[in-house]
Amino acid sequence: MTVDLVGFLGVVLVAYVVPGPDFLVVVRSAAEDPSKGRAAALGAQTGLCVHMLAAAAGLSVVATRSPLVFDGVRLLGAAYLVYLGVRAVLAARRAVRERRQGRPGYGEAFGIGRAGDDARGRWRSGFTQGFLTNVLNPKAALFFLSILPQFVDGGGSVARQIFFLGFLDVLVGVGYWFALVVVASRLRALLARPKVRHRWELTTGWLFIAIGVSVAATA
């Protein structure tokens, strides 16, 4: 099996560096709690594994050639991004309202520094968000169908090479996301400030909504 690993790794790194919905999910989760950020990263990469398995089995080809199936996945993904955005915007407004009423602190309303938080629940929430964001992203499926095959050697087993390159992609992504979590988690102290947190939630929330609308509008 002859594969241009240098060229493939270069393309993969560029794909990760360019921010997308998974980038936003991981950063938001890490800013709330580092363990949640790592869970979101693992969830995002698990979603990629689903696309990889589908590509190896030929299912992605069927999905992308069927407008109904492809559009269905695209709209589901867009709806989920809009849902995350709306939830963030509403949470920001609710936290401000509660703070003005003398109820829980702004940081506590967002789960920052809350002693009674359920670590397992945070991990599950982060993993689910990361997983759904990528598994419902048709662009991830297109990567395995349009970009990855360019590095496959036609003289060998196509399925085996897809698995090899796909797992390499996933492993590179895990390393990248975990490094990003370390950086993003440093925002936690800054985001404990009410005004900063409010702007952060509104900005990332509206970004989610904008990306979701853009995905839904893509023909």
C-alpha positions in Angstrom: 0.0 0.0 0.0 1.6 3.2 -1.2 0.1 6.4 0.3 1.3 10.0 0.2 1.2 10.5 3.9 2.9 13.9 3.9 0.4 15.3 1.4 -2.5 13.7 3.3 -1.4 15.0 6.7 -1.0 18.4 5.2 -4.6 18.4 3.9 -5.9 17.0 7.2 -4.1 19.7 9.3 -5.5 22.5 7.1 -9.0 21.0 7.4 -8.7 21.1 11.2 -7.2 24.5 11.4 -10.0 26.1 9.4 -12.8 26.7 12.1 -16.1 24.9 11.6 -19.0 23.8 13.8 -16.9 21.2 15.6 -14.3 23.8 16.5 -17.0 26.0 18.1 -18.4 23.1 20.0 -15.0 22.0 21.4 -14.0 25.6 22.4 -17.3 26.3 24.1 -17.2 23.1 26.0 -13.6 23.5 27.0 -14.3 27.0 28.2 -17.0 25.6 30.5 -15.0 22.7 31.7 -11.8 21.0 30.4 -13.2 17.5 30.8 -16.3 18.5 28.8 -14.0 19.9 26.1 -12.2 16.6 25.8 -15.5 14.8 25.7 -16.7 17.0 22.9 -13.4 16.3 21.0 -13.8 12.6 21.4 -17.5 12.9 20.3 -16.5 14.8 17.2 -13.9 12.2 16.3 -16.4 9.4 16.9 -18.8 11.1 14.5 -15.9 11.1 11.9 -15.5 7.4 12.5 -19.2 6.9 11.5 -18.5 8.7 8.2 -15.3 6.6 7.7 -17.1 3.3 8.2 -19.9 4.5 5.9 -17.4 5.4 3.2 -15.6 2.1 3.5 -18.9 0.3 3.2 -20.0 2.4 0.2 -23.0 3.9 2.1 -21.8 7.4 1.8 -21.8 7.1 -2.0 -25.5 6.1 -1.9 -26.3 9.0 0.5 -24.5 11.7 -1.5 -26.1 10.5 -4.8 -29.5 10.6 -3.3 -30.6 14.2 -3.0 -33.4 13.3 -0.5 -31.0 11.5 1.9 -28.2 14.1 1.6 -30.6 17.0 2.1 -32.2 15.3 5.0 -28.8 14.9 6.8 -27.9 18.5 5.9 -31.1 19.9 7.3 -30.9 17.8 10.5 -27.3 19.1 11.0 -28.4 22.7 10.4 -31.3 22.4 12.8 -29.0 21.0 15.5 -26.6 23.9 15.1 -29.5 26.4 15.3 -30.7 24.6 18.4 -27.3 24.9 20.1 -27.2 28.6 19.2 -30.7 29.4 20.4 -30.0 27.6 23.6 -26.9 29.6 24.2 -28.6 32.9 23.5 -31.5 32.1 25.8 -29.2 30.9 28.5 -27.3 34.2 28.3 -30.4 36.3 28.6 -31.8 34.1 31.4 -28.6 34.4 33.4 -28.6 38.2 33.2 -32.3 38.2 34.3 -31.6 36.0 37.3 -28.5 38.0 38.3 -30.6 41.2 38.3 -33.2 39.5 40.5 -30.5 38.5 43.0 -30.7 34.8 42.1 -27.7 32.5 41.3 -24.5 34.2 40.2 -23.8 34.5 36.5 -21.0 32.0 36.5 -23.1 29.5 38.4 -25.9 29.9 36.0 -23.6 28.7 33.2 -22.1 25.9 35.3 -18.8 27.7 36.0 -17.4 26.8 39.4 -20.6 25.0 40.5 -19.5 22.5 43.2 -22.5 20.2 42.8 -22.1 19.7 39.0 -22.3 16.1 37.8 -19.0 15.4 36.1 -20.6 12.4 34.3 -23.4 14.6 33.0 -21.0 17.3 31.7 -18.9 14.6 29.9 -22.0 13.1 28.3 -23.3 16.5 27.2 -20.0 17.4 25.6 -19.6 14.0 23.9 -23.2 14.2 22.5 -22.7 17.7 21.2 -19.5 16.8 19.5 -20.8 13.6 18.1 -24.0 15.0 16.7 -22.3 18.0 15.2 -20.0 15.9 13.1 -22.2 12.9 12.3 -24.9 15.3 11.0 -22.3 17.3 9.0 -22.5 16.2 5.3 -19.2 17.9 4.6 -17.5 15.3 6.8 -19.0 12.6 4.6 -17.8 14.5 1.4 -14.3 14.6 2.8 -14.1 10.8 2.9 -15.6 10.7 -0.6 -13.8 13.5 -2.5 -10.6 14.3 -0.6 -9.5 11.0 0.9 -9.8 8.9 -2.3 -7.2 11.1 -3.9 -4.6 9.5 -1.6 -5.8 5.9 -2.2 -3.6 3.6 -4.2 -5.8 1.9 -6.8 -3.6 -1.2 -6.7 -4.4 -2.1 -3.1 -7.5 -2.7 -1.0 -9.6 0.5 -1.1 -11.5 -0.3 2.1 -8.3 -1.0 4.0 -6.7 2.2 2.8 -9.8 4.2 3.7 -9.7 2.7 7.2 -6.0 3.5 7.5 -6.2 7.1 6.3 -9.5 7.6 8.2 -8.0 6.4 11.5 -5.0 8.6 10.9 -7.3 11.5 10.4 -9.1 10.8 13.6 -5.9 10.4 15.6 -4.5 13.7 14.3 -7.8 15.3 15.2 -7.7 14.0 18.8 -4.3 15.5 19.3 -5.3 18.8 17.7 -8.6 19.0 19.7 -6.9 18.1 23.0 -4.3 20.8 22.5 -7.1 23.3 21.7 -8.9 22.3 24.9 -5.8 23.2 26.9 -5.8 26.7 25.3 -9.5 27.2 25.5 -9.8 26.1 29.1 -7.7 29.1 30.1 -10.6 31.2 29.1 -12.6 29.8 32.1 -11.4 32.4 34.6 -12.0 35.2 32.2 -15.5 33.9 31.3 -16.4 33.9 35.0 -16.8 37.6 34.7 -20.6 38.4 34.0 -20.2 40.8 31.2 -17.5 38.8 29.4 -19.6 35.6 29.7 -22.7 37.3 28.5 -20.9 38.5 25.3 -19.3 35.1 24.8 -22.5 33.2 25.0 -24.3 35.7 22.7 -21.5 35.7 20.2 -21.0 32.0 20.0 -24.8 31.4 20.1 -25.4 33.7 17.1 -22.4 32.1 15.3 -24.0 28.7 15.7 -27.3 30.0 14.3 -25.5 31.7 11.4 -23.6 28.5 10.5 -26.8 26.5 10.8 -28.7 28.9 8.5 -25.8 28.8 6.1 -25.8 25.0 6.0 -29.5 24.9 5.5 -29.3 27.4 2.7 -26.5 25.6 0.9 -27.9 24.0 -2.3 
